[in-house]
């Protein structure tokens, strides 16, 4: 499946899960191609974010900060403490 880039963001190739064509209101201006380059193990399983220099990963009760190579830099296992 290709993702098409529109002025307001990315959308899929206008097909549903069964491959049927969906109605479109816009013409695509291009698409992005993604390639998996690296995988590394993280401690949390809830979400991931980046600021461009670090990855911040969360678990249900913890936050973890990694460098861009996957080295764990910090962890906070009690982020909700007052």
Order of alpha helices (4+ residues) and beta strands (2+ residues): beta-beta-beta-beta-beta-beta-beta
